[in-house]
Amino acid sequence: MSNTVIACRHLWKIFGKHRDEVLKTVQEEGLGKTEVLERFHSVLAVADASFEVRQGEIFCIMGLSGCGKSTLLRLINRLIDPTHGHVLINGQDISHLDAKSLRTLRSETIGMVFQNSALLPHRTVRDNVAFPLELRHVAQAERSEAAEKILAQVGLSGWEDRMPSELSGGMQQRVGLARALAADPDILLMDEPFSALDPLIRRQLQNQFLELSSVMRKTTVFITHDLDEAIRLGNRIAIMKDGALMQIGTPEEIVTKPVDEYVAEFVQGISRLTLVHAHTVMQPIDTYQGAAGDDLASLPTAPPDADLNELINLSVDTDRPILILKDQTPVGIITKRNLLRGIQGEKDYDE
């Protein structure tokens, strides 16, 4: 996942009049969303957002309602234009695309899944899924075959000739996902696609999406207001507040090293047991001073990517530290103190 597919460079989006004047004032005076609304009656929706999404990555953007995450998603495929800044797709600045090229980008390179599946009620499941291919003038037999193939992948074989009204909410969202995938886009933009579903159905669709992602390797930007969902799905997470990106990092980095109080409040209720790993809580092997006669070869061992849950299971029946091995080479030690600090998550792990 080293190749950059999406690159956003200093994106700003301001809704209201005199946007250029407002932007200049915001940049010069460092105004926030509330001040912009009070002084200019304008909305600062996205403020100087810069990030990259790598090939095959699931990049989750999360925050409270009104923080700007859905606006940011729509800037990526130019459903709306930025007030300032640039979006590059596979190295191409899409602000320079004419209307025809932009339609091609959206129909061939980018697939989008909304919170409301927005299925065409008068079309069958098969025809809904095949609709993007129909817009590209793909022959009927070919697009029907493609639709049936992707419907099988989302677990809807046998439902091809049903109407959307005959499907449950979860099934309709699967059709929406299948429709986005039918044209085989490089990029998926997903705007809270599972948030309106019951918890059990939501988790099932998350599982299915993860399975599809592991096979299809789509580059995905996933919008959610649910940190549990972001942590479960995302390779990396961006947390937004009032239009600004507060922190970008892996789930483990977000949970263990929040950059400020706002992010810390977001993650305080998250269980660390499967998120924090041995390499984060261990002390370097050369700093460990064991008990006299302590034989490292006799210690219980674990790999650097073992999570806290695994480490706790190893630690239950012994008071001895855990030796961390990478390629059979000792790289660290986890004492009971290291382990408790990792679970507590309130202090530095450095000893």
Contacts in CASP RR format, 6 or more apart in sequence:
PFRMAT RR
TARGET T0000
AUTHOR 0000-0000-0000
METHOD contacts of the structure
MODEL  1
MSNTVIACRHLWKIFGKHRDEVLKTVQEEGLGKTEVLERFHSVLAVADAS
FEVRQGEIFCIMGLSGCGKSTLLRLINRLIDPTHGHVLINGQDISHLDAK
SLRTLRSETIGMVFQNSALLPHRTVRDNVAFPLELRHVAQAERSEAAEKI
LAQVGLSGWEDRMPSELSGGMQQRVGLARALAADPDILLMDEPFSALDPL
IRRQLQNQFLELSSVMRKTTVFITHDLDEAIRLGNRIAIMKDGALMQIGT
PEEIVTKPVDEYVAEFVQGISRLTLVHAHTVMQPIDTYQGAAGDDLASLP
TAPPDADLNELINLSVDTDRPILILKDQTPVGIITKRNLLRGIQGEKDYD
E
1 54 0 8 1.000
1 55 0 8 1.000
1 56 0 8 1.000
1 57 0 8 1.000
1 235 0 8 1.000
2 54 0 8 1.000
2 55 0 8 1.000
3 54 0 8 1.000
3 55 0 8 1.000
4 52 0 8 1.000
4 53 0 8 1.000
4 54 0 8 1.000
4 55 0 8 1.000
4 91 0 8 1.000
5 53 0 8 1.000
5 54 0 8 1.000
5 55 0 8 1.000
5 56 0 8 1.000
5 89 0 8 1.000
5 90 0 8 1.000
5 186 0 8 1.000
5 187 0 8 1.000
5 219 0 8 1.000
6 52 0 8 1.000
6 53 0 8 1.000
6 59 0 8 1.000
6 76 0 8 1.000
6 87 0 8 1.000
6 88 0 8 1.000
6 89 0 8 1.000
6 187 0 8 1.000
6 219 0 8 1.000
6 221 0 8 1.000
7 51 0 8 1.000
7 52 0 8 1.000
7 53 0 8 1.000
7 87 0 8 1.000
7 88 0 8 1.000
7 91 0 8 1.000
8 49 0 8 1.000
8 50 0 8 1.000
8 51 0 8 1.000
8 52 0 8 1.000
8 72 0 8 1.000
8 75 0 8 1.000
8 76 0 8 1.000
8 86 0 8 1.000
8 87 0 8 1.000
8 88 0 8 1.000
9 50 0 8 1.000
9 85 0 8 1.000
9 86 0 8 1.000
9 87 0 8 1.000
9 88 0 8 1.000
10 48 0 8 1.000
10 49 0 8 1.000
10 50 0 8 1.000
10 84 0 8 1.000
10 85 0 8 1.000
10 86 0 8 1.000
11 46 0 8 1.000
11 48 0 8 1.000
11 49 0 8 1.000
11 50 0 8 1.000
11 72 0 8 1.000
11 75 0 8 1.000
11 82 0 8 1.000
11 84 0 8 1.000
11 85 0 8 1.000
11 86 0 8 1.000
11 87 0 8 1.000
12 23 0 8 1.000
12 26 0 8 1.000
12 46 0 8 1.000
12 47 0 8 1.000
12 48 0 8 1.000
12 49 0 8 1.000
12 82 0 8 1.000
12 83 0 8 1.000
12 84 0 8 1.000
12 85 0 8 1.000
13 45 0 8 1.000
13 46 0 8 1.000
13 71 0 8 1.000
13 72 0 8 1.000
13 75 0 8 1.000
13 80 0 8 1.000
13 82 0 8 1.000
13 83 0 8 1.000
14 22 0 8 1.000
14 23 0 8 1.000
14 26 0 8 1.000
14 36 0 8 1.000
14 42 0 8 1.000
14 43 0 8 1.000
14 44 0 8 1.000
14 45 0 8 1.000
14 83 0 8 1.000
15 42 0 8 1.000
15 43 0 8 1.000
15 45 0 8 1.000
16 22 0 8 1.000
16 40 0 8 1.000
16 41 0 8 1.000
16 42 0 8 1.000
16 43 0 8 1.000
17 40 0 8 1.000
17 41 0 8 1.000
17 42 0 8 1.000
18 40 0 8 1.000
18 42 0 8 1.000
19 42 0 8 1.000
19 83 0 8 1.000
20 83 0 8 1.000
22 36 0 8 1.000
22 40 0 8 1.000
22 42 0 8 1.000
22 44 0 8 1.000
23 83 0 8 1.000
23 84 0 8 1.000
25 31 0 8 1.000
25 39 0 8 1.000
25 40 0 8 1.000
26 32 0 8 1.000
26 36 0 8 1.000
26 44 0 8 1.000
26 47 0 8 1.000
31 39 0 8 1.000
31 44 0 8 1.000
32 44 0 8 1.000
32 47 0 8 1.000
32 242 0 8 1.000
33 43 0 8 1.000
33 44 0 8 1.000
33 47 0 8 1.000
33 242 0 8 1.000
33 243 0 8 1.000
34 242 0 8 1.000
36 42 0 8 1.000
36 43 0 8 1.000
36 44 0 8 1.000
37 43 0 8 1.000
37 44 0 8 1.000
44 242 0 8 1.000
44 243 0 8 1.000
45 68 0 8 1.000
45 71 0 8 1.000
45 243 0 8 1.000
46 68 0 8 1.000
46 71 0 8 1.000
46 72 0 8 1.000
46 75 0 8 1.000
46 82 0 8 1.000
46 243 0 8 1.000
47 242 0 8 1.000
47 243 0 8 1.000
47 244 0 8 1.000
48 244 0 8 1.000
49 72 0 8 1.000
49 243 0 8 1.000
49 244 0 8 1.000
49 245 0 8 1.000
50 245 0 8 1.000
51 59 0 8 1.000
51 238 0 8 1.000
51 245 0 8 1.000
51 248 0 8 1.000
53 59 0 8 1.000
53 219 0 8 1.000
53 221 0 8 1.000
54 219 0 8 1.000
55 217 0 8 1.000
55 219 0 8 1.000
56 213 0 8 1.000
56 217 0 8 1.000
56 218 0 8 1.000
56 219 0 8 1.000
56 220 0 8 1.000
57 219 0 8 1.000
57 220 0 8 1.000
57 235 0 8 1.000
57 236 0 8 1.000
58 213 0 8 1.000
58 220 0 8 1.000
58 222 0 8 1.000
58 233 0 8 1.000
58 234 0 8 1.000
58 235 0 8 1.000
59 220 0 8 1.000
59 221 0 8 1.000
59 222 0 8 1.000
59 234 0 8 1.000
59 235 0 8 1.000
59 236 0 8 1.000
59 237 0 8 1.000
59 238 0 8 1.000
60 222 0 8 1.000
60 223 0 8 1.000
60 224 0 8 1.000
60 229 0 8 1.000
60 230 0 8 1.000
60 233 0 8 1.000
60 234 0 8 1.000
60 236 0 8 1.000
60 237 0 8 1.000
60 238 0 8 1.000
61 69 0 8 1.000
61 72 0 8 1.000
61 73 0 8 1.000
61 221 0 8 1.000
61 222 0 8 1.000
61 223 0 8 1.000
61 224 0 8 1.000
61 237 0 8 1.000
61 238 0 8 1.000
61 240 0 8 1.000
62 69 0 8 1.000
62 223 0 8 1.000
62 224 0 8 1.000
62 225 0 8 1.000
62 226 0 8 1.000
62 227 0 8 1.000
62 230 0 8 1.000
62 237 0 8 1.000
62 238 0 8 1.000
62 239 0 8 1.000
62 240 0 8 1.000
63 69 0 8 1.000
63 225 0 8 1.000
63 239 0 8 1.000
63 240 0 8 1.000
63 241 0 8 1.000
63 266 0 8 1.000
64 225 0 8 1.000
64 241 0 8 1.000
65 225 0 8 1.000
67 240 0 8 1.000
67 241 0 8 1.000
67 242 0 8 1.000
67 243 0 8 1.000
68 240 0 8 1.000
68 243 0 8 1.000
69 223 0 8 1.000
69 225 0 8 1.000
69 240 0 8 1.000
70 191 0 8 1.000
70 192 0 8 1.000
70 223 0 8 1.000
71 80 0 8 1.000
71 243 0 8 1.000
72 240 0 8 1.000
72 243 0 8 1.000
73 189 0 8 1.000
73 191 0 8 1.000
73 221 0 8 1.000
73 223 0 8 1.000
74 80 0 8 1.000
75 81 0 8 1.000
75 82 0 8 1.000
75 87 0 8 1.000
76 87 0 8 1.000
76 89 0 8 1.000
76 110 0 8 1.000
76 189 0 8 1.000
76 221 0 8 1.000
77 94 0 8 1.000
77 105 0 8 1.000
77 106 0 8 1.000
77 110 0 8 1.000
77 112 0 8 1.000
77 189 0 8 1.000
78 87 0 8 1.000
78 94 0 8 1.000
78 95 0 8 1.000
78 97 0 8 1.000
78 102 0 8 1.000
81 95 0 8 1.000
82 95 0 8 1.000
85 95 0 8 1.000
86 93 0 8 1.000
86 95 0 8 1.000
87 93 0 8 1.000
87 94 0 8 1.000
87 95 0 8 1.000
88 94 0 8 1.000
89 105 0 8 1.000
89 109 0 8 1.000
89 110 0 8 1.000
89 187 0 8 1.000
90 109 0 8 1.000
90 186 0 8 1.000
94 102 0 8 1.000
94 105 0 8 1.000
97 105 0 8 1.000
106 112 0 8 1.000
107 132 0 8 1.000
107 135 0 8 1.000
107 136 0 8 1.000
107 183 0 8 1.000
108 136 0 8 1.000
108 183 0 8 1.000
108 185 0 8 1.000
109 185 0 8 1.000
109 186 0 8 1.000
109 187 0 8 1.000
110 185 0 8 1.000
110 186 0 8 1.000
110 187 0 8 1.000
110 188 0 8 1.000
110 189 0 8 1.000
111 132 0 8 1.000
111 180 0 8 1.000
111 181 0 8 1.000
111 183 0 8 1.000
111 185 0 8 1.000
111 187 0 8 1.000
111 188 0 8 1.000
111 189 0 8 1.000
112 180 0 8 1.000
112 188 0 8 1.000
112 189 0 8 1.000
112 190 0 8 1.000
112 191 0 8 1.000
113 173 0 8 1.000
113 176 0 8 1.000
113 177 0 8 1.000
113 180 0 8 1.000
113 188 0 8 1.000
113 189 0 8 1.000
113 190 0 8 1.000
113 191 0 8 1.000
113 193 0 8 1.000
114 191 0 8 1.000
114 193 0 8 1.000
115 191 0 8 1.000
115 192 0 8 1.000
115 193 0 8 1.000
115 195 0 8 1.000
115 196 0 8 1.000
116 196 0 8 1.000
117 164 0 8 1.000
117 169 0 8 1.000
117 172 0 8 1.000
117 173 0 8 1.000
117 175 0 8 1.000
117 176 0 8 1.000
118 176 0 8 1.000
119 128 0 8 1.000
119 164 0 8 1.000
119 172 0 8 1.000
119 175 0 8 1.000
119 176 0 8 1.000
119 179 0 8 1.000
120 127 0 8 1.000
120 128 0 8 1.000
120 131 0 8 1.000
120 164 0 8 1.000
121 163 0 8 1.000
121 164 0 8 1.000
121 165 0 8 1.000
122 163 0 8 1.000
123 131 0 8 1.000
123 163 0 8 1.000
123 164 0 8 1.000
124 160 0 8 1.000
124 161 0 8 1.000
124 162 0 8 1.000
124 163 0 8 1.000
125 151 0 8 1.000
125 156 0 8 1.000
125 159 0 8 1.000
125 160 0 8 1.000
125 161 0 8 1.000
125 162 0 8 1.000
125 163 0 8 1.000
125 164 0 8 1.000
125 167 0 8 1.000
125 175 0 8 1.000
126 144 0 8 1.000
126 147 0 8 1.000
126 148 0 8 1.000
126 151 0 8 1.000
126 160 0 8 1.000
126 161 0 8 1.000
127 134 0 8 1.000
127 147 0 8 1.000
128 164 0 8 1.000
128 175 0 8 1.000
128 176 0 8 1.000
128 179 0 8 1.000
129 147 0 8 1.000
129 150 0 8 1.000
129 151 0 8 1.000
129 175 0 8 1.000
129 176 0 8 1.000
129 178 0 8 1.000
129 179 0 8 1.000
129 182 0 8 1.000
130 143 0 8 1.000
130 144 0 8 1.000
130 146 0 8 1.000
130 147 0 8 1.000
130 182 0 8 1.000
131 179 0 8 1.000
132 179 0 8 1.000
132 180 0 8 1.000
132 182 0 8 1.000
132 183 0 8 1.000
133 142 0 8 1.000
133 143 0 8 1.000
133 146 0 8 1.000
133 147 0 8 1.000
133 182 0 8 1.000
133 183 0 8 1.000
134 143 0 8 1.000
136 183 0 8 1.000
138 146 0 8 1.000
143 182 0 8 1.000
146 182 0 8 1.000
147 160 0 8 1.000
147 178 0 8 1.000
147 182 0 8 1.000
148 157 0 8 1.000
148 160 0 8 1.000
150 178 0 8 1.000
150 181 0 8 1.000
150 182 0 8 1.000
151 157 0 8 1.000
151 158 0 8 1.000
151 159 0 8 1.000
151 160 0 8 1.000
151 175 0 8 1.000
151 178 0 8 1.000
153 178 0 8 1.000
153 181 0 8 1.000
153 212 0 8 1.000
153 215 0 8 1.000
154 174 0 8 1.000
154 175 0 8 1.000
154 177 0 8 1.000
154 178 0 8 1.000
154 181 0 8 1.000
154 208 0 8 1.000
154 212 0 8 1.000
155 174 0 8 1.000
155 208 0 8 1.000
156 171 0 8 1.000
156 174 0 8 1.000
156 175 0 8 1.000
156 178 0 8 1.000
159 167 0 8 1.000
159 171 0 8 1.000
164 172 0 8 1.000
164 175 0 8 1.000
167 175 0 8 1.000
168 201 0 8 1.000
169 196 0 8 1.000
169 197 0 8 1.000
169 201 0 8 1.000
170 197 0 8 1.000
170 201 0 8 1.000
170 205 0 8 1.000
173 193 0 8 1.000
173 194 0 8 1.000
173 197 0 8 1.000
173 205 0 8 1.000
174 205 0 8 1.000
174 208 0 8 1.000
177 193 0 8 1.000
177 209 0 8 1.000
177 212 0 8 1.000
180 188 0 8 1.000
181 188 0 8 1.000
181 212 0 8 1.000
181 216 0 8 1.000
181 218 0 8 1.000
185 218 0 8 1.000
186 218 0 8 1.000
186 219 0 8 1.000
187 218 0 8 1.000
187 219 0 8 1.000
187 220 0 8 1.000
187 221 0 8 1.000
188 218 0 8 1.000
188 219 0 8 1.000
188 220 0 8 1.000
188 221 0 8 1.000
188 222 0 8 1.000
189 220 0 8 1.000
189 221 0 8 1.000
190 220 0 8 1.000
190 221 0 8 1.000
190 222 0 8 1.000
190 223 0 8 1.000
191 223 0 8 1.000
192 223 0 8 1.000
192 224 0 8 1.000
192 225 0 8 1.000
193 205 0 8 1.000
193 222 0 8 1.000
194 202 0 8 1.000
194 205 0 8 1.000
194 206 0 8 1.000
194 229 0 8 1.000
195 202 0 8 1.000
195 224 0 8 1.000
195 225 0 8 1.000
195 226 0 8 1.000
197 205 0 8 1.000
202 229 0 8 1.000
206 229 0 8 1.000
206 232 0 8 1.000
206 233 0 8 1.000
209 233 0 8 1.000
210 232 0 8 1.000
210 233 0 8 1.000
212 218 0 8 1.000
213 220 0 8 1.000
222 230 0 8 1.000
222 233 0 8 1.000
222 234 0 8 1.000
224 230 0 8 1.000
224 233 0 8 1.000
227 266 0 8 1.000
227 267 0 8 1.000
227 270 0 8 1.000
228 270 0 8 1.000
230 237 0 8 1.000
230 251 0 8 1.000
231 237 0 8 1.000
231 251 0 8 1.000
231 254 0 8 1.000
231 255 0 8 1.000
231 270 0 8 1.000
231 275 0 8 1.000
234 251 0 8 1.000
235 250 0 8 1.000
236 248 0 8 1.000
236 249 0 8 1.000
236 250 0 8 1.000
237 248 0 8 1.000
237 249 0 8 1.000
237 250 0 8 1.000
237 251 0 8 1.000
237 254 0 8 1.000
238 245 0 8 1.000
238 247 0 8 1.000
238 248 0 8 1.000
238 249 0 8 1.000
239 245 0 8 1.000
239 246 0 8 1.000
239 247 0 8 1.000
239 248 0 8 1.000
239 254 0 8 1.000
239 262 0 8 1.000
239 263 0 8 1.000
239 266 0 8 1.000
240 246 0 8 1.000
241 262 0 8 1.000
246 259 0 8 1.000
246 260 0 8 1.000
246 262 0 8 1.000
246 263 0 8 1.000
247 254 0 8 1.000
247 258 0 8 1.000
247 259 0 8 1.000
247 260 0 8 1.000
247 263 0 8 1.000
251 275 0 8 1.000
252 275 0 8 1.000
252 276 0 8 1.000
252 277 0 8 1.000
252 280 0 8 1.000
254 263 0 8 1.000
254 267 0 8 1.000
255 267 0 8 1.000
255 270 0 8 1.000
255 272 0 8 1.000
255 275 0 8 1.000
255 276 0 8 1.000
256 272 0 8 1.000
256 275 0 8 1.000
256 276 0 8 1.000
256 280 0 8 1.000
256 342 0 8 1.000
256 345 0 8 1.000
258 264 0 8 1.000
258 266 0 8 1.000
258 267 0 8 1.000
272 308 0 8 1.000
272 342 0 8 1.000
272 343 0 8 1.000
272 345 0 8 1.000
273 307 0 8 1.000
273 308 0 8 1.000
273 309 0 8 1.000
273 312 0 8 1.000
273 343 0 8 1.000
274 307 0 8 1.000
274 308 0 8 1.000
274 309 0 8 1.000
275 307 0 8 1.000
275 308 0 8 1.000
276 307 0 8 1.000
276 308 0 8 1.000
276 342 0 8 1.000
277 304 0 8 1.000
277 305 0 8 1.000
277 306 0 8 1.000
277 307 0 8 1.000
277 308 0 8 1.000
278 302 0 8 1.000
278 303 0 8 1.000
278 304 0 8 1.000
278 305 0 8 1.000
278 306 0 8 1.000
278 307 0 8 1.000
278 311 0 8 1.000
278 322 0 8 1.000
278 324 0 8 1.000
278 334 0 8 1.000
279 304 0 8 1.000
279 305 0 8 1.000
279 324 0 8 1.000
280 342 0 8 1.000
280 349 0 8 1.000
281 308 0 8 1.000
281 311 0 8 1.000
281 334 0 8 1.000
281 338 0 8 1.000
281 339 0 8 1.000
281 341 0 8 1.000
281 342 0 8 1.000
281 349 0 8 1.000
282 304 0 8 1.000
282 324 0 8 1.000
282 331 0 8 1.000
282 332 0 8 1.000
282 333 0 8 1.000
282 334 0 8 1.000
282 338 0 8 1.000
283 332 0 8 1.000
283 333 0 8 1.000
283 334 0 8 1.000
283 335 0 8 1.000
283 338 0 8 1.000
283 349 0 8 1.000
283 350 0 8 1.000
283 351 0 8 1.000
284 331 0 8 1.000
284 332 0 8 1.000
285 324 0 8 1.000
285 330 0 8 1.000
285 331 0 8 1.000
285 332 0 8 1.000
285 333 0 8 1.000
287 351 0 8 1.000
288 321 0 8 1.000
288 332 0 8 1.000
288 333 0 8 1.000
290 321 0 8 1.000
296 323 0 8 1.000
296 330 0 8 1.000
299 320 0 8 1.000
299 321 0 8 1.000
299 322 0 8 1.000
299 323 0 8 1.000
300 314 0 8 1.000
300 315 0 8 1.000
300 318 0 8 1.000
300 320 0 8 1.000
300 322 0 8 1.000
300 323 0 8 1.000
301 322 0 8 1.000
301 323 0 8 1.000
301 324 0 8 1.000
301 325 0 8 1.000
302 310 0 8 1.000
302 311 0 8 1.000
302 314 0 8 1.000
302 322 0 8 1.000
302 323 0 8 1.000
302 324 0 8 1.000
302 325 0 8 1.000
302 334 0 8 1.000
303 324 0 8 1.000
303 325 0 8 1.000
303 326 0 8 1.000
304 324 0 8 1.000
304 326 0 8 1.000
304 331 0 8 1.000
306 324 0 8 1.000
308 339 0 8 1.000
308 342 0 8 1.000
308 343 0 8 1.000
311 322 0 8 1.000
311 334 0 8 1.000
311 339 0 8 1.000
312 339 0 8 1.000
312 343 0 8 1.000
314 322 0 8 1.000
315 322 0 8 1.000
315 336 0 8 1.000
315 339 0 8 1.000
319 336 0 8 1.000
321 333 0 8 1.000
321 334 0 8 1.000
321 335 0 8 1.000
321 336 0 8 1.000
321 338 0 8 1.000
322 333 0 8 1.000
322 334 0 8 1.000
322 339 0 8 1.000
323 330 0 8 1.000
323 332 0 8 1.000
323 333 0 8 1.000
324 330 0 8 1.000
324 331 0 8 1.000
324 332 0 8 1.000
324 333 0 8 1.000
324 334 0 8 1.000
325 331 0 8 1.000
337 351 0 8 1.000
338 349 0 8 1.000
338 351 0 8 1.000
341 347 0 8 1.000
341 349 0 8 1.000
342 349 0 8 1.000
END
